[in-house]
């Protein structure tokens, strides 16, 4: 449970960092960032797999590049659901969502409990 809370707080911090890096992405304060991180986690768990399945042909045709669009769609859905979290143009949203995915992966690697083999 503690690890989950730490991940949530780090993901909120990552969202705030993204809002500082991109002018058109605005997050009112840290509490909104934590709520957005929580909602983004739910959207990625429930909606993203459906979008990934539906867009499989497009992802194959674009050699996986449509993955960025799917991430941007989940990011935009989160912004729609959370007051105080606003996004700008779609190209900026694609870049921000890709960066959030990278941050999420780094956070997962840092906080995971996997033992190093060797």
Long-range contacts (C-beta under 8 A, 24 or more apart in sequence): 3-111, 3-113, 6-111, 7-107, 7-108, 7-111, 8-34, 8-37, 8-38, 8-41, 9-34, 10-107, 10-110, 10-111, 11-37, 11-40, 11-41, 11-103, 11-104, 11-107, 12-36, 12-37, 14-100, 14-103, 14-104, 14-107, 15-40, 15-85, 15-100, 17-103, 18-96, 18-99, 18-100, 18-103, 21-96, 21-99, 22-88, 22-92, 22-95, 22-96, 23-88, 24-87, 24-88, 24-89, 24-92, 25-86, 25-87, 25-88, 25-92, 25-93, 25-96, 26-85, 26-86, 27-84, 27-85, 27-86, 28-84, 28-85, 29-84, 32-82, 32-83, 32-84, 32-85, 33-85, 35-82, 35-85, 36-78, 36-79, 36-82, 36-85, 39-78, 39-81, 39-82, 40-74, 40-75, 40-78, 40-100, 43-74, 43-77, 43-78, 43-81, 44-74, 47-74, 47-77, 48-74, 68-94, 68-97, 68-98, 69-94, 71-97, 71-98, 71-100, 71-101, 72-96, 72-97, 75-100
